[in-house]
């Protein structure tokens, strides 16, 4: 896998724009990973996504009508949040997020690609360099609503709370409630992977490190299963695997 700092998250319908963003950034020494180019023949697509995100410092999310409706995009954003990767939304048109994306992106610092594309890409470059140079401070700044009007996103709803991933970093449990690599945790990972694919590996590791009880671990993981019936079935199976007392 090529070395990269930036993971490009986009809908396949926006591929031409995504490639243009990559071309602009790489011409200025910012190495990017984009699935349309960097998933090698024969590689598992979802595993490649997970590996690329694990190696990235920043996600640039191309937000559009198409990506707003994409279930795969939501998974990638969830994985980025779990891995504490800085997310920079690049809005392609004047739309607002809906559903899960509305909460996930409400406190992010937006950059509008319109009406001045070159100016917007310049802001994107500055933002990326700022994060690469000062990752901790820059990530905290991304959650400050006061910055949003400066990027042309005054019409985006703003949440006053810090993002969930930022808040959860303050939790420091003494030890994981289930040992990493244990038979029980691997069984639960396998159950979750049936519904969401290889992303389950990262989510299980994070939940095991942060959950205060086995029941909380099961509920955290079940929240990532989209269909209610599948979620209930997973929750029941995970509780059985971990011997959670009802």
Secondary structure by P-SEA (a helix, b strand, c coil): cccccbbbbbcccaaaaaaaaaaaaaaacbbbbbccccccccccaaaaaaaaaaacccccccccccccccaaaaaaaaaaaaaccbbbbbbcccccccaaaaaaccccccccccccaaaaaaaaaaaaaaaaacaaaaaaaaacccccccccccccccccccccccccccccccccccccccaaaaaaaaaaaaccccaaaaaaaaaaaccccaaaaaaaaaaacccaaaaaaaaaaaaaaacccc
